[in-house]
Amino acid sequence: MKSSDTSIQTLKLLRGLNEKYYEEARNAAELGKRVGFVNVFAPTELFYAMDIIPIYPENHAVFLQARKMTSDITAEPERLGYTPGLCSYALCDLGSAFTGISPVGGLPKPDFFLTTNAQCGTLTKWFERMSEFFEVPLYLIDVPFTGDKSPNNHCNAYIQSQLRDLVGFLEEICGKSLDRDRLARVIEMSNQTTALWADILDAAAAIPAPISVFDQFFSMAPIVAQRGSTVALEFYRKLKTEVLERVENGLGAMPHEKHRLYWDSLPLWHDLKWLSDLLDSFGACLVSTIYTLPWAEFRLDPENPFDSWTEEYLHYFDWHLNRRVDLILRQKKRYHLNGFIYHNDRSCKMFSMAIPQIKRIVQEKTGVPGFILEGDHGDPRFCSREQIEKGLANYFEILETGR
């Protein structure tokens, strides 16, 4: 995104890593492996321990959106009655399945689907529809809502039973038993990888920030899809080394950092370069976001990962209003923030709920105003560049003048 003399060189490895990942998935049968289509917070370590290649439809949709293929790819599902405004990840995935169009050389037919209702209702119906389309089984992890109450033993036992049943489900598909020692080794690699990711994100607290949120968006695919593999571990080792070198040399993600901002909600995948350049023109650097944070906080107990996975499903994904505000306040202090951009994402209702209230509460507690950016993570029809440009110009004038 930036000129070659200041860009993060390790990120250039990603294209080759992603190409190899999808090529291996297409050749899974010849390699004696299975393929599962899963959502982003699935127990990835379990898959690698059982020679299952996890494919993330959201990640694949990002490639479509980043290459500005959304309008073309969503025409077919919309013709069939799926409405604009449905999660653009889902619309792009449906469109790719129905048409066979893919920016990564195509996806293999999955052996199963796995998702949860802990995040949003769209995921459940989306994966249900896709499992019917591909005529393969769907495993749903049903997570009860606790309302941010103290740990509930019945809820814990309910989710743990489903996770243990999942092992049997996968063993039947793979035709072999889970090797617990191998799972422990995979988890150890996963924990090392997520620790590296945490260190990389923490490095953005330096002034100037050596890595921006845009760089984080670009580099997050392996932490989602390949944690627990040597590929992800080695990539993030190299990335951390380079980022820390940038800190030592005072090299920032942008040449003249004036404003340090928090980004709330999903990226604008279809307009990352444009938005990055626009913010650069105001001397603004995005240094922290909720979107890349989960994988920095996940750690699994190698002796009993089922407890860890249960905790993630039951409590981590409950991003209620108070918790969102508390996170932003912590990030402000940790990353020396002096501004907030709240992406009111048209097709992600779960993340966009209560954004006006979050903005108001944060401003009351910090005295720092925020800007609500109206857009969509994948569908450019719901984004107005002109509106965003004018809104940000006004916002940075407010930050600089104090009006």
N, C-alpha and C positions, 0 to 999 in steps of 0.2 A: 504494500500500500504506500510505502514511502520510497524515496530514492535509495538506490543500492548502497550508498555510503552510510546510511543510518538504519537501514532495515535489519531485522533479526534474521541472520543467515540460516539458522537451524530450521526456520519455518519452510525453507525451500525443500526440505526433505519430505514434506507432507504429501506432495503429489505422488511420489513414488510409493510411499507407505500405503496411501489410499488405493492406488491402482492394484498393488499386490494383494491387499485385503479383499477387494471385490473379485479379483481373479481367482483367489483361493476359494472363495464362496461358490463361484460358478463351477469350479472343479472339485467340489466337496465329495461327490460320489466316488470319483476316481481315487481320491485320497483316503477313502474309508471313513469320511466324516459325515455328520448330519448338519442341517441348517435350520435354525430357529429364527423366526421374525419376532422380535421382542421390543418392549418399550425401554426408554432410556435408564430407568432405575431398576432394571431386572438384575438378578444375582449372576452377573457375568462370569464370576469365578467358577461357578458350578458348571457352566457350559464348557469353558476351556478344560476343566478337569475331566470332561466326558467326551472330548473331541467333537464338540458342537460349535459351529461357527455362528455367532449371534449377529444378525442383521437388524439394523435399527431403521425402520421406515421413516422416522423423523430425520435422521441423518441423511438418508437418500433424498428426502424432500428438500433438504437444505441445498444439496448440489443442484437440484432443479431450479430452485429459487435464486441461488447465487448466479446462475447462468441465464437468468431472465427468461425462463421457459414456462413460468407459472400460467400465463394467459393461454398459451397453446395447450398445455397439458391438462388444464382444468376444463377445457371445452367439452370433452366427452362425458365426464361425470355430471356436469351441469346439464347436458343434453338429456341425460337419463333421470334428471330430477333432483340431483344434489344441489343445494342452493349456495350461491355466493355468500360468504360470511360464515360458512362452516369452517372449522379449523383449516387453515391453508396447508398445514402439514398433511392432514387427512385428504384434502382434495387433490393435492399433488400425488400422493401415494395411490389413491384410487385411479387417477388419470394414468399414471405410469403402468399400473396393473392392467387396466382396460385396453391400453394402446400398445404396450410393450416399449414405449419410449423411455430411455434412460441415458443420463449423461455419463455414466460410469461403465458402459458396456453391457448393461443389463443385469438383472438379479435372477438367481436361481429360484426354482419352485421350493418353497419351504417345506420342512417335514412337520412343523407345528407352529402355532402362535402362542405367545405368553404375554399377558398384560395384567393390570390391576385397576381397580376402581378407586385407588387412593388419590389419584391426581385429578382426573376429570371424567365426566360421563362420556365425552366424545370418544376417548380412547377405547372404552368398552365396546361401543357400537361399531366403531371403525374396524377394530380387529375382528369383531364378530363377522362383519360383512366380508372381510378379506379371507377369513378362514373358510367361509362358505364358497367364495370365489375359487380358491385354490383346492377346496375339498380336502382339507387337512384339519386335525383337531386343534381346538383352542383351550388353553388352560388359563383360567381366571383366578387371580388371588384376590379374594373378597376381604376388604379391610373395613372394619366397623369404625364409625366416627366417634371419637372420645370427647370432643369438645374441649380439648386441652386440659383434661382432668388428669389426676395422678395415675400412674400405671395401673392397669386393670388386668388381673391375672387371667380372667376368662378371655379377654381379648388377646392377650399374649398367647395363650394356649391355642386359641382358634387359628391364629395366623401360623404359629409353628406347625400345627398339624397339617395345614395346607402346603407349607414348604417341604415338609417331610414326604407328603404324598406326591409332591412335584418330582422328588427324586425317583420314586417308583415309576411315574409317568415317563420320565426321561430314560430310565433304564429299559423300559419296554420299547421305546422308540429306537434306542441305540443297540439293543440286543446285548447289553453287558451291564455289569454292576458298577456302581460308583466306587472308585479307588480313593478311600479317605486320606491316605498318605499323599496321594497326588493332589487332592483338593487342598490340603494344608500347604503344600509347596506353592500352588497357584495363588493362594490367599496371601502368602508371604510376599510374593512378587507384587500382588495388587496393593498391599499395604505400603510397600516401598514406593510404588508408583504414585499413589495418592498423596503420600508425604512429600514427594518431589513437586507435585502440582501445588500443594499448599505453600511450599517455599517459593515457588514461582509467583503465585498470586501475592504473597506477602512482600515480595521484592518491590511491588508497585507502590509501597508506602514511601520509598525513597523519593527525594526531590532533586532533579526531575524524575518522573516515573520512567523506568527503563522499558516497561512493557505496558501497552495500552489495553483497554477492554477489547478493542478491535483485534489486536494480536491474540488475546485470549480466545475470542470467538473462533478465530481462524485455526488455532492450535488445539482445540478441545476434542476433536473427533477421536483420537486414540484413547483419551481418558474415559470416554463414554463406551466405545466399542471394543477396545483391546486391552483394558486393564487386566492384569493377571497374565499377560504375555510378555516375553522378552522384548518384543517389538516396541511396545509402549514404554517399558522400563528404560530401555536405552535411549529412546527419543527424548524423554523428559529429563534424563540425566544430562544430555547434551544441551537441551534448552535451558535448564537451570544454570549450567556452567556459563553459557553465553550471557544470560540475563544478569548474573552476579558480576560478570566482567563489565557489563554496561554500567552497573551501579558504581563500581570502583572508578570507572573512567568518566563518570558524570554524563553519560550519554542517554538522553531522553528519547521517549517514543515520538515526541514532536520537538522541533527545534527551539521554540520559544514558549515554554509552558507558563501560562498566566492563570488559568482556571483549572481546578482539579474537581472532576465531576463524578457523581454516582449515576449509573444507568439502572433503572428499574424495569424488569420484565424482559421479554424476548428481544433479540436483535431485529433490525431491518435487513434480513438476509439479501433481499433484492437490491439494496441500495447502500451497502456497507462502505464502498469506496467513496461514493458521493457524500455520505454523511460524515465520514472521516475527514475528507477535504474541507467540508463546510465548517466543522468544529475547529479544524486547524486554523482556518481563516480568522477565527475569534480568539486564537491562543488558548483553546480549551482542549483538555485531554481527559478522556474517560479513563479512570484508573480503578474503578471498583464496580461490581455488578452482582446481583443475586444469582444471575443465570449460570455463571461458571463456578459458583461457590460449593455446591453439594459435594462434588468429587474431591474437594480439598478436605472435607470433614468426615468422609466415610472411612472407617477403620473396622476391620473384621477380626473377631476372635478366632484364631486358627483352630482352637480346641473345640469351639462351639459356634460356628458361623451362623447357625440358625437363630441364635439369640440376637446377633447383630442385625441380620436381615429383618427380623421381626421388629426390632426397634426402629429401623429405617422406615419400614412400611407404616407402622402404627403412629409414629410421632414425628419423624422428620418432615413428612410431606404436608403436615397440617400448618400451612402458612397463613394463619389467621391475621387479622389486622394488627393487633398489638405486637405480635411477633415480627411482622414486617417492619413496623416502626422501630422496634428495639434494634433490629439488625441494622437499619439505616443509621441510627444514632451511633452504634458501635463503629460502623464503617467510616462515619464522618471523622471520628476521633483517630481511628487507626490509620486512615489514608489521607488525613489533612484535607478533607473535602471543603470546598466553598460553593458548591452548587449541586443541584439534583435535577435529573431529567427522568420523568415518569412516562414510560411508553404506554399509552392507552391503546392496547392492541385489539383491533376490531374483532379478530377471530379467535382470540384466546380469552374467553370470558373468565376463566378461573384466575388468571394472573391480573386481569384488569379490574376486577371487582374492588371497590373501595379506594381506588387511586385518588380521587379528589379528597377523601377523608385523610388518607395517608399523607398527602401533600400538606394539607392544612395542619395536621398534628405535628409533623416534622418542623414546619415553619414556626409554629408556636413554641416548640421546645428549643429550637436552635437560633431563631431569628433570621434564618437564611431562606429566601424564597426558592420555590422550585418551578419547573416548567413542564406542563403536560403536553407531550407530543402525540398527536393523533395519527395513528398509522396501522400497519398490519405487518406481522413478521414475515409473511411470504407473498402477499397479494398486493401488487402496486396499485391496483384500482382503488384501494382504500387509503392511499397516501397522496398528499399534495405537496410537491417540493416547494412550490411558491408559499404555501401556508406555513410550512416548517421553517423556511428561510426567514420569513417575516417575524414569526414567533420567536425564533432564537435570537434574531437581531435585537428585538425588544427586551428579551430576557437578559442578554449580556449587557445591555445598556443599564438595566436595573441593577445588576450585580456591580457594575463599575461606578455608577453614580450614587447608589444607595437610595434611589427614589422608590 
